[in-house]
């Protein structure tokens, strides 16, 4: 996956499906399951969140050395969610190390942001930065995505 240089920003469902693809392609998970479409799956890669985040705001703490912290120019933020699913417990643990790793967590330690090291711009967020537009604001991650897409187009 890291050989593809197209800018990627997956939010909510995009985060979930990127993790499903990564689980299959990199972790070797045969038929990775999403609990929303396979509620009976024994070990879903994407599972119901311990607390639904529907129209909820929550704090996110970034790894200080992460690229997302650099984009925000901060080590934390408050974001808006409309999400019910995230990494299953066993798979969230795999995001501690490796190229795809957690770079943002909520205050209880749940994964909320991942980034792919070695890729020019590859982020997944369970929150939805695009929702800032509903308040007439421009989100720094969306701006960074557009900049990265523009840079990729000129290469």
C-alpha positions in Angstrom: 0.0 0.0 0.0 2.8 2.5 0.8 3.9 2.5 -2.9 0.7 4.3 -3.9 1.4 8.0 -3.6 -2.2 9.4 -4.1 -3.3 11.6 -1.2 -5.9 9.8 1.0 -8.2 11.1 3.7 -10.7 8.6 4.9 -13.2 9.9 7.4 -15.7 7.8 9.4 -16.7 5.0 6.9 -13.6 5.8 4.8 -11.4 5.1 7.8 -13.2 1.9 8.5 -12.9 0.6 4.9 -9.3 1.6 4.7 -8.6 -0.4 7.8 -10.5 -3.4 6.3 -8.3 -3.2 3.2 -5.1 -2.9 5.2 -6.1 -5.8 7.4 -6.4 -8.0 4.4 -3.5 -6.7 2.3 -0.9 -6.2 5.0 -2.0 -8.1 8.1 -3.2 -11.1 6.1 -6.7 -11.2 7.6 -8.8 -13.5 5.5 -12.2 -11.9 4.8 -11.9 -9.0 7.3 -15.4 -8.4 8.8 -17.3 -5.2 9.5 -19.8 -5.7 12.3 -22.3 -3.4 10.7 -22.7 -5.7 7.7 -21.7 -8.9 9.5 -23.1 -8.5 13.0 -22.5 -12.2 13.8 -18.7 -12.1 12.9 -16.7 -13.6 15.7 -13.7 -11.3 15.3 -14.6 -8.2 13.3 -11.8 -5.8 12.3 -14.4 -3.1 12.6 -16.7 -3.4 15.6 -19.3 -1.3 17.4 -17.8 1.5 19.4 -18.0 1.2 23.2 -19.9 4.5 23.1 -21.7 5.7 19.9 -20.5 9.0 18.6 -23.6 10.2 16.8 -23.6 14.0 16.7 -21.1 14.0 19.5 -18.1 16.2 20.1 -15.0 14.7 21.7 -11.4 15.5 22.5 -8.6 13.8 20.5 -5.0 13.7 21.8 -2.4 13.4 19.1 1.0 11.6 19.4 3.3 14.7 19.7 5.6 13.5 17.0 2.9 12.6 14.5 2.2 14.3 11.2 -1.3 15.0 12.3 -0.1 17.0 15.3 2.1 19.0 12.9 -0.8 19.7 10.6 -2.9 21.0 13.5 0.1 22.7 15.1 -1.2 21.2 18.4 -1.3 18.0 20.4 -5.1 17.9 20.8 -8.3 19.0 19.2 -12.1 18.7 19.7 -13.9 17.2 16.8 -17.4 16.2 15.7 -18.5 12.6 15.0 -21.3 10.8 13.4 -20.0 7.3 13.8 -20.9 4.0 15.4 -18.0 1.7 14.4 -14.3 1.6 14.8 -11.3 -0.8 15.1 -12.1 -4.0 17.0 -10.1 -4.4 20.2 -7.7 -7.0 18.9 -7.0 -5.0 15.7 -6.7 -1.6 17.5 -3.7 -3.2 19.3 -2.0 -3.7 16.0 -2.1 0.0 15.4 0.5 0.6 18.2 3.4 -0.1 15.9 4.0 -0.6 12.2 3.5 1.6 9.2 -0.2 2.1 9.8 -0.4 3.4 13.4 -2.7 5.2 15.7 -1.7 8.9 15.9 -4.8 10.2 17.7 -6.9 8.8 20.6 -9.8 10.0 22.6 -9.5 10.6 26.3 -10.3 6.9 27.1 -7.5 5.7 24.8 -9.7 4.6 21.9 -8.1 5.0 18.4 -9.6 8.0 16.5 -6.8 8.8 13.9 -4.4 6.6 12.0 -1.6 7.6 9.6 0.5 5.6 7.2 4.2 6.2 7.8 6.3 6.5 4.6 3.3 7.8 2.6 3.1 11.5 1.6 -0.4 11.8 2.9 -2.5 9.0 4.2 -4.8 9.6 7.1 -8.0 8.0 8.5 -10.2 9.7 11.1 -13.3 8.4 12.8 -14.4 12.1 13.2 -15.5 14.1 10.2 -13.4 17.2 9.5 -15.6 18.0 6.5 -18.4 18.9 9.0 -16.5 22.1 9.9 -17.9 23.4 6.6 -21.4 23.3 8.1 -20.2 26.0 10.5 -18.5 28.0 7.7 -15.0 27.0 8.9 -12.1 25.5 7.0 -10.5 22.5 8.7 -6.7 22.2 8.7 -6.7 18.5 7.8 -8.9 19.2 4.7 -6.6 22.1 3.7 -3.6 19.8 4.1 -5.3 17.1 2.0 -6.0 19.5 -0.8 -2.4 20.7 -0.7 -1.1 17.1 -0.8 -3.5 16.2 -3.7 -2.3 19.3 -5.6 1.3 18.4 -5.0 0.7 14.9 -6.2 -1.0 16.1 -9.3 2.1 18.2 -10.2 4.5 15.4 -9.7 
